[in-house]
Amino acid sequence: MKPQSPKPEELKQLRECHNLTQRRAARLVFSSLRAWQYWESGDNLMHPIIWAYAKYAARRRDQKIEKARARIASTSEIGTGI
């Protein structure tokens, strides 16, 4: 089965699910804000490879954020004597 381009709703859902602005989502896949806006509005189709990378990069970003939060929490616990 050939990979499919995402529907505009899928792009918006991915972006909102990962708490990304259009600008940050565009940066995540190394594109311009305007390109992301075209994809999300349905004016242009996102290439399936970029879509696959967007999903991967969004998940990876969330993992890094969680890891950083855990690191901050552990260092704050050390300072409080917990």
Secondary structure in CASP SS format (residue, H / E / C, confidence):
PFRMAT SS
TARGET T0000
AUTHOR 0000-0000-0000
METHOD secondary structure of the structure
MODEL  1
M C 1.00
K C 1.00
P C 1.00
Q C 1.00
S C 1.00
P C 1.00
K C 1.00
P H 1.00
E H 1.00
E H 1.00
L H 1.00
K H 1.00
Q H 1.00
L H 1.00
R H 1.00
E H 1.00
C H 1.00
H C 1.00
N C 1.00
L C 1.00
T C 1.00
Q H 1.00
R H 1.00
R H 1.00
A H 1.00
A H 1.00
R H 1.00
L H 1.00
V C 1.00
F C 1.00
S C 1.00
S C 1.00
L H 1.00
R H 1.00
A H 1.00
W H 1.00
Q H 1.00
Y H 1.00
W H 1.00
E H 1.00
S H 1.00
G C 1.00
D C 1.00
N C 1.00
L C 1.00
M C 1.00
H C 1.00
P H 1.00
I H 1.00
I H 1.00
W H 1.00
A H 1.00
Y H 1.00
A H 1.00
K H 1.00
Y H 1.00
A H 1.00
A H 1.00
R H 1.00
R H 1.00
R H 1.00
D H 1.00
Q H 1.00
K H 1.00
I H 1.00
E H 1.00
K H 1.00
A H 1.00
R H 1.00
A H 1.00
R H 1.00
I H 1.00
A H 1.00
S H 1.00
T H 1.00
S H 1.00
E H 1.00
I H 1.00
G H 1.00
T H 1.00
G C 1.00
I C 1.00
END
